Amino acid sequence: MNSALFQFYRALLLCHCVVQISYTQITYLSNPRFQIEYVWSYLNFTWISPQQYLTALKNGEYIPENNVPTGLKIYNGNLYLSMPKFRNGVPVTLAYIPMGISRKKNELLIPFPSWELNDVGSCSNLQSVQSMEIDTNGIMWVLDGVRLSNNVNCPTKLVFLDLNNNGFVVYSYTFPNEISPQNGGFLNDIVIDDSDGGYAYITDNSNVDPGLIIYSRKKNRAWKIRDRSMFPEPWAANFYVDNVRIENLAPIDGIALSPKPTKGGNRTVFYTALTGFDLFAISTTVLKDEKLCRTDRWRTSVKFVGEKVSQTDGMIMDSRGALYYTLLPLYGVAKWNIWQPLSSSEIVDADKTDMVWPDGFAMDQRGYLYLISNYVFNYINPNTSLRLSPDIKFRVFKLYTGTRSYLYNK
């Protein structure tokens, strides 16, 4: 790492008060850096007809500058993207592109599973998706749960799509309002635990009712835990990204699940508030116990892991216990071996020009880690004026790690 870049990050950390541990505890890897795979200056779609496209533009159903991709996942040669409806003019909330395409810039997105399932006219259709996960059977667990504005007036839900059957809707679970509020809910990220009939652990980033949601597919029930460890840390606010001051006090956001144990046993869920440095963990044995979660006794099982060097959005665990997490004001990604102290984390890559708001991750079956960066803070803030321009705003990167995600055995 050259001296100028080192001094930049050191100054950034000191000026914006994001250091909670010694800077020397974070080192830089010498491995190959993330490579850019796809870029967009704006999102557009494969419309049914030119007339549909022109009509959507005219009536405001499609406002190109208001569309932003957040979640990404990969399966069977397709890259899936989610576009939550933070603003008006977002006609599609889940789409994909075939990864074999030669065009890498402003590729048109194909609505998934169809245009019809992205039609907000029925609450049974997809309304506003922030993220998703794909299990080992090819079932996509879709979080249809961004309810931050009047753009969506339907309850939050978890939708199961069969990717081996053209996205057929296998099932849809609607969350009770006391679990995830219809007005103000923000189902942010999800990890899947395939033990005991299948569980999902979901972060609710809502300012109305933040917490960690547990869904049992076998029981077809959901419950929620709430704790101060899931609240924002005020001293972690007011950091800068791309010369924009991030003032929001955002609660629990990033989530990751430890690898499958070799001989059975419990796993660990890691989580962090977006506005925060602290990383916490809790056993899945505790989370699966609905009766325990309805008491206060489960709180004694929350473990403080340590302090990160930066605020974090997305996280992902690989099959060997490496946790990758984003570093928002540092424009980068860190890696931590969960069997070691958090202070042993290493910065994998950082790029102030391209990694502006590194958001979510995905892993494929060939040993690659994918990352999306997206300037999403500009889209969530209703006071920020957006405009079309040729400037690249969204990037998908990839990095060879030689591992698979936490969903798979080594």
C-alpha positions as CSV (number, residue, x, y, z in Angstrom):
1,M,0.0,0.0,0.0
2,N,1.5,3.3,-1.0
3,S,2.2,6.1,1.5
4,A,-0.3,8.6,0.1
5,L,-3.2,6.1,0.3
6,F,-2.2,5.2,3.8
7,Q,-2.3,8.8,4.9
8,F,-5.6,9.4,3.2
9,Y,-7.3,6.6,5.1
10,R,-5.6,7.6,8.3
11,A,-6.8,11.2,8.0
12,L,-10.3,10.0,7.0
13,L,-10.6,7.9,10.1
14,L,-9.3,10.6,12.4
15,C,-11.3,13.4,10.9
16,H,-14.7,11.7,11.0
17,C,-14.2,9.9,14.2
18,V,-14.8,6.4,13.0
19,V,-11.8,4.8,14.8
20,Q,-12.7,2.8,17.8
21,I,-9.7,0.5,17.8
22,S,-6.1,1.2,16.8
23,Y,-5.7,1.7,13.1
24,T,-2.7,-0.6,13.1
25,Q,-4.9,-3.5,13.9
26,I,-6.2,-3.5,10.4
27,T,-3.8,-4.6,7.7
28,Y,-4.1,-4.8,3.9
29,L,-4.0,-8.0,2.0
30,S,-1.7,-8.3,-1.0
31,N,-4.1,-10.6,-2.9
32,P,-5.6,-9.6,-6.3
33,R,-8.1,-6.8,-6.1
34,F,-11.8,-6.8,-7.0
35,Q,-12.4,-6.6,-10.7
36,I,-15.3,-4.7,-12.3
37,E,-17.7,-7.0,-14.1
38,Y,-20.8,-4.9,-14.9
39,V,-21.5,-1.2,-14.7
40,W,-24.6,1.0,-15.2
41,S,-25.1,4.7,-15.4
42,Y,-28.9,4.0,-15.2
43,L,-31.1,1.0,-15.1
44,N,-33.5,0.0,-17.9
45,F,-35.5,-3.1,-18.7
46,T,-36.5,-5.5,-21.5
47,W,-40.0,-3.9,-22.0
48,I,-42.7,-6.0,-23.6
49,S,-43.1,-3.4,-26.4
50,P,-41.9,0.1,-27.3
51,Q,-45.4,1.3,-26.5
52,Q,-45.2,0.0,-22.9
53,Y,-41.9,1.7,-22.5
54,L,-43.1,5.1,-23.8
55,T,-46.3,4.9,-21.8
56,A,-44.3,4.2,-18.6
57,L,-42.0,7.1,-19.2
58,K,-45.0,9.4,-19.9
59,N,-47.1,8.6,-16.9
60,G,-44.1,8.4,-14.5
61,E,-44.3,4.6,-13.9
62,Y,-40.6,4.6,-15.0
63,I,-38.3,7.4,-14.0
64,P,-34.9,6.1,-15.0
65,E,-32.9,8.2,-12.5
66,N,-34.9,6.8,-9.5
67,N,-33.9,3.2,-10.0
68,V,-31.1,1.7,-7.8
69,P,-29.9,-1.9,-7.4
70,T,-29.2,-3.1,-3.9
71,G,-29.3,-6.9,-3.5
72,L,-27.5,-9.3,-5.8
73,K,-27.4,-13.1,-5.9
74,I,-26.1,-15.6,-8.5
75,Y,-27.5,-18.9,-9.6
76,N,-27.1,-21.2,-12.6
77,G,-25.4,-18.5,-14.7
78,N,-27.7,-15.7,-13.9
79,L,-27.1,-12.5,-11.8
80,Y,-30.2,-11.4,-9.9
81,L,-30.7,-7.8,-8.8
82,S,-33.3,-6.2,-6.5
83,M,-34.5,-2.6,-6.9
84,P,-36.4,-1.4,-3.8
85,K,-38.9,1.4,-4.3
86,F,-37.3,4.2,-2.4
87,R,-38.9,6.6,-4.9
88,N,-41.6,6.7,-7.5
89,G,-40.9,5.4,-11.0
90,V,-39.5,2.0,-10.2
91,P,-41.4,-0.4,-12.4
92,V,-39.5,-3.6,-11.6
93,T,-38.2,-4.7,-8.2
94,L,-36.6,-8.0,-9.1
95,A,-34.7,-8.8,-12.3
96,Y,-31.7,-10.6,-13.7
97,I,-29.2,-10.7,-16.5
98,P,-27.5,-13.8,-18.0
99,M,-23.8,-13.7,-17.0
100,G,-22.7,-15.0,-20.4
101,I,-23.4,-11.7,-22.1
102,S,-20.5,-9.8,-23.7
103,R,-22.0,-6.4,-23.0
104,K,-20.8,-5.2,-19.6
105,K,-22.3,-1.6,-19.6
106,N,-25.9,-0.6,-19.1
107,E,-27.2,-4.1,-19.9
108,L,-31.0,-4.3,-19.9
109,L,-32.5,-6.1,-16.9
110,I,-35.1,-8.8,-17.4
111,P,-38.0,-8.6,-14.9
112,F,-38.1,-11.7,-12.8
113,P,-40.1,-13.9,-12.6
114,S,-42.1,-11.8,-15.1
115,W,-43.6,-8.4,-15.7
116,E,-46.8,-9.7,-14.2
117,L,-45.2,-10.7,-10.8
118,N,-43.7,-7.2,-10.6
119,D,-47.0,-5.5,-11.1
120,V,-47.9,-3.7,-7.9
121,G,-51.7,-3.9,-8.6
122,S,-52.0,-7.0,-6.4
123,C,-50.4,-7.4,-2.9
124,S,-49.6,-11.0,-3.9
125,N,-47.1,-9.7,-6.4
126,L,-43.6,-8.4,-5.6
127,Q,-43.8,-4.9,-4.3
128,S,-40.5,-3.6,-3.1
129,V,-37.5,-6.0,-2.6
130,Q,-34.3,-5.1,-0.8
131,S,-32.5,-8.4,-0.9
132,M,-32.8,-12.2,-1.2
133,E,-30.9,-15.4,-0.7
134,I,-30.9,-18.7,-2.7
135,D,-30.8,-22.0,-0.9
136,T,-28.9,-25.1,-2.1
137,N,-32.1,-26.4,-3.8
138,G,-32.4,-23.4,-6.0
139,I,-35.2,-21.7,-4.1
140,M,-34.9,-18.0,-3.8
141,W,-36.1,-16.5,-0.5
142,V,-37.2,-13.0,-1.4
143,L,-37.6,-10.2,1.1
144,D,-40.5,-8.1,-0.1
145,G,-40.3,-5.8,2.8
146,V,-39.3,-2.1,2.0
147,R,-42.2,0.0,3.3
148,L,-40.6,3.4,3.8
149,S,-42.9,5.5,1.7
150,N,-46.4,5.6,0.2
151,N,-45.2,3.8,-2.9
152,V,-46.2,0.5,-1.4
153,N,-49.3,-0.1,0.7
154,C,-49.1,-3.9,1.1
155,P,-47.9,-6.0,4.1
156,T,-44.3,-7.2,4.1
157,K,-43.8,-10.8,3.1
158,L,-41.2,-13.6,2.3
159,V,-41.7,-15.1,-1.1
160,F,-40.2,-18.4,-2.3
161,L,-39.4,-18.7,-6.0
162,D,-38.2,-21.9,-7.7
163,L,-35.3,-20.9,-9.9
164,N,-35.3,-24.3,-11.5
165,N,-38.9,-23.8,-12.6
166,N,-38.9,-20.3,-14.2
167,G,-39.4,-18.6,-10.8
168,F,-42.6,-20.4,-10.0
169,V,-44.0,-19.0,-6.7
170,V,-43.7,-22.0,-4.3
171,Y,-45.1,-20.1,-1.3
172,S,-45.5,-16.7,0.2
173,Y,-45.5,-15.9,3.9
174,T,-47.0,-12.6,5.0
175,F,-45.5,-11.1,8.2
176,P,-47.9,-10.0,10.9
177,N,-47.9,-6.3,11.5
178,E,-46.4,-6.7,15.0
179,I,-43.5,-8.6,13.4
180,S,-42.8,-6.3,10.5
181,P,-44.9,-3.1,10.2
182,Q,-46.7,-2.5,7.0
183,N,-46.0,1.2,7.4
184,G,-42.3,1.8,8.0
185,G,-41.0,-1.8,7.8
186,F,-37.6,-2.3,6.2
187,L,-36.7,-6.0,5.8
188,N,-33.0,-5.5,4.9
189,D,-31.0,-8.7,4.7
190,I,-31.5,-12.5,5.1
191,V,-29.4,-15.6,5.8
192,I,-30.7,-19.2,5.5
193,D,-30.2,-22.0,7.9
194,D,-31.3,-25.3,6.4
195,S,-31.4,-27.3,9.6
196,D,-34.6,-28.4,11.5
197,G,-36.8,-27.8,8.5
198,G,-35.3,-24.5,7.4
199,Y,-34.9,-21.1,9.1
200,A,-34.4,-17.6,7.9
201,Y,-32.8,-14.9,10.0
202,I,-33.8,-11.4,8.8
203,T,-32.6,-7.9,9.8
204,D,-35.4,-5.3,10.1
205,N,-33.7,-2.0,9.6
206,S,-36.9,-0.1,10.3
207,N,-36.7,3.0,12.5
208,V,-40.2,2.1,13.7
209,D,-39.4,-1.3,15.1
210,P,-35.8,-2.5,14.4
211,G,-34.9,-6.1,15.3
212,L,-34.0,-9.6,14.2
213,I,-36.8,-11.7,12.7
214,I,-36.7,-15.5,12.8
215,Y,-38.9,-17.5,10.4
216,S,-39.4,-21.2,10.6
217,R,-40.4,-22.7,7.3
218,K,-41.4,-26.0,8.9
219,K,-43.7,-24.2,11.5
220,N,-44.6,-21.5,9.0
221,R,-44.2,-19.0,11.9
222,A,-42.2,-15.9,12.6
223,W,-41.0,-14.2,15.7
224,K,-38.8,-11.3,16.5
225,I,-36.3,-10.2,19.1
226,R,-35.3,-6.7,19.9
227,D,-32.3,-5.6,21.8
228,R,-30.1,-2.5,22.4
229,S,-27.3,-4.3,20.5
230,M,-29.5,-3.8,17.4
231,F,-29.9,0.0,17.9
232,P,-27.7,2.6,16.2
233,E,-24.7,4.0,18.0
234,P,-25.0,7.8,17.9
235,W,-21.2,8.3,18.1
236,A,-21.0,6.4,14.8
237,A,-23.2,8.9,12.9
238,N,-22.1,11.8,10.8
239,F,-19.6,10.1,8.6
240,Y,-18.9,11.1,5.0
241,V,-19.2,9.2,1.8
242,D,-18.5,10.9,-1.5
243,N,-18.5,14.2,0.4
244,V,-22.0,13.6,1.6
245,R,-22.6,13.6,5.3
246,I,-24.5,10.5,6.4
247,E,-26.5,11.6,9.4
248,N,-29.2,8.9,9.7
249,L,-29.2,6.7,12.8
250,A,-29.6,3.4,11.0
251,P,-30.2,0.2,13.2
252,I,-29.4,-3.4,12.6
253,D,-28.4,-4.1,9.0
254,G,-25.7,-6.5,8.1
255,I,-26.1,-10.2,9.0
256,A,-24.0,-13.3,8.4
257,L,-24.3,-17.0,9.4
258,S,-21.3,-19.1,10.5
259,P,-20.4,-22.2,8.3
260,K,-22.1,-25.5,8.6
261,P,-20.6,-27.5,11.5
262,T,-18.9,-30.7,10.4
263,K,-20.5,-32.9,13.1
264,G,-23.8,-31.1,13.7
265,G,-24.4,-28.6,16.4
266,N,-25.4,-25.0,16.6
267,R,-24.3,-22.1,14.4
268,T,-23.8,-18.4,15.1
269,V,-25.6,-15.4,13.6
270,F,-23.5,-12.2,13.4
271,Y,-25.1,-8.8,13.1
272,T,-24.3,-5.1,13.2
273,A,-26.1,-1.8,13.0
274,L,-25.3,0.3,10.0
275,T,-24.7,3.3,12.2
276,G,-22.3,1.4,14.5
277,F,-18.9,-0.1,15.0
278,D,-19.9,-3.0,17.3
279,L,-20.3,-6.5,16.0
280,F,-22.5,-8.9,17.9
281,A,-23.3,-12.7,17.8
282,I,-26.0,-15.0,19.0
283,S,-26.4,-18.8,18.8
284,T,-29.0,-20.2,16.4
285,T,-30.0,-22.6,19.2
286,V,-31.4,-19.6,21.0
287,L,-33.0,-18.0,18.0
288,K,-34.9,-21.2,17.1
289,D,-36.4,-21.4,20.6
290,E,-39.6,-19.3,20.1
291,K,-40.7,-19.6,23.7
292,L,-37.3,-18.4,24.9
293,C,-37.3,-15.5,22.4
294,R,-40.7,-14.4,23.9
295,T,-39.0,-13.8,27.3
296,D,-36.0,-11.6,28.3
297,R,-33.7,-14.5,29.1
298,W,-32.4,-14.8,25.5
299,R,-30.6,-11.5,25.9
300,T,-27.9,-13.1,28.1
301,S,-26.9,-15.1,25.0
302,V,-25.9,-12.0,23.0
303,K,-22.2,-11.9,22.6
304,F,-20.1,-8.7,21.9
305,V,-17.6,-9.8,19.3
306,G,-15.6,-6.6,19.0
307,E,-15.3,-3.2,17.3
308,K,-14.9,-2.8,13.5
309,V,-12.8,0.0,12.1
310,S,-15.8,1.4,10.1
311,Q,-19.5,1.5,9.7
312,T,-20.8,-1.5,7.7
313,D,-23.7,-2.3,5.3
314,G,-23.5,-5.8,3.8
315,M,-21.8,-8.9,5.2
316,I,-21.3,-12.5,3.9
317,M,-19.7,-15.6,5.3
318,D,-17.9,-18.2,3.2
319,S,-17.8,-21.9,3.8
320,R,-14.5,-21.7,5.7
321,G,-15.4,-19.1,8.2
322,A,-14.2,-15.9,6.5
323,L,-16.5,-13.0,7.1
324,Y,-16.4,-10.3,4.5
325,Y,-17.9,-7.0,5.4
326,T,-18.1,-3.5,3.8
327,L,-16.3,-0.4,5.0
328,L,-18.5,2.5,4.0
329,P,-16.4,5.6,4.7
330,L,-13.3,3.7,3.7
331,Y,-14.7,2.7,0.3
332,G,-13.7,-0.9,0.8
333,V,-14.1,-4.5,2.0
334,A,-12.6,-6.2,5.0
335,K,-12.1,-9.9,5.8
336,W,-12.1,-11.6,9.2
337,N,-11.4,-15.2,10.1
338,I,-14.1,-15.8,12.7
339,W,-11.9,-18.2,14.6
340,Q,-9.5,-15.3,15.4
341,P,-10.1,-12.0,17.2
342,L,-11.9,-9.3,15.2
343,S,-8.9,-7.1,15.5
344,S,-7.1,-9.5,13.1
345,S,-9.3,-8.3,10.2
346,E,-7.6,-7.4,7.0
347,I,-8.7,-4.9,4.3
348,V,-9.2,-6.9,1.1
349,D,-9.6,-3.9,-1.2
350,A,-10.5,-0.2,-1.1
351,D,-11.2,2.2,-3.9
352,K,-12.5,5.7,-3.4
353,T,-13.4,6.2,-7.0
354,D,-15.3,3.0,-7.7
355,M,-16.4,1.5,-4.4
356,V,-18.8,4.3,-3.4
357,W,-21.1,2.7,-0.9
358,P,-20.2,-1.0,-1.2
359,D,-23.5,-2.6,-0.3
360,G,-24.3,-6.3,-0.7
361,F,-22.4,-9.5,-1.6
362,A,-23.0,-12.8,-3.4
363,M,-20.9,-16.0,-4.0
364,D,-21.1,-18.3,-6.9
365,Q,-20.2,-22.0,-7.3
366,R,-16.8,-21.3,-9.0
367,G,-15.1,-19.7,-6.1
368,Y,-15.9,-16.0,-6.8
369,L,-17.1,-13.4,-4.4
370,Y,-19.3,-10.6,-5.9
371,L,-19.9,-7.1,-4.6
372,I,-22.2,-4.3,-5.6
373,S,-21.6,-0.6,-5.0
374,N,-24.5,1.8,-5.7
375,Y,-24.5,5.3,-4.1
376,V,-27.7,4.2,-2.4
377,F,-27.6,7.0,0.2
378,N,-28.6,9.4,-2.5
379,Y,-31.7,7.4,-3.4
380,I,-32.9,6.9,0.2
381,N,-32.7,10.6,1.0
382,P,-35.8,12.2,-0.5
383,N,-34.1,15.6,-0.3
384,T,-31.3,14.6,-2.7
385,S,-32.0,15.7,-6.3
386,L,-31.3,12.9,-8.9
387,R,-30.6,13.3,-12.5
388,L,-29.6,11.2,-15.5
389,S,-26.0,11.4,-16.6
390,P,-23.4,9.2,-18.3
391,D,-21.6,8.9,-15.0
392,I,-21.3,5.3,-13.7
393,K,-23.3,4.9,-10.5
394,F,-23.6,1.1,-10.1
395,R,-20.9,-1.4,-10.3
396,V,-20.7,-5.2,-9.8
397,F,-17.2,-6.5,-8.8
398,K,-15.8,-10.0,-8.5
399,L,-12.9,-11.4,-6.6
400,Y,-11.6,-15.0,-6.7
401,T,-11.6,-16.5,-3.1
402,G,-11.6,-20.2,-4.0
403,T,-14.5,-20.7,-1.5
404,R,-18.3,-21.0,-1.6
405,S,-20.9,-19.4,0.7
406,Y,-21.9,-20.5,4.2
407,L,-24.7,-22.5,2.7
408,Y,-22.3,-25.2,1.5
409,N,-19.9,-27.6,3.1
410,K,-16.2,-26.9,2.5
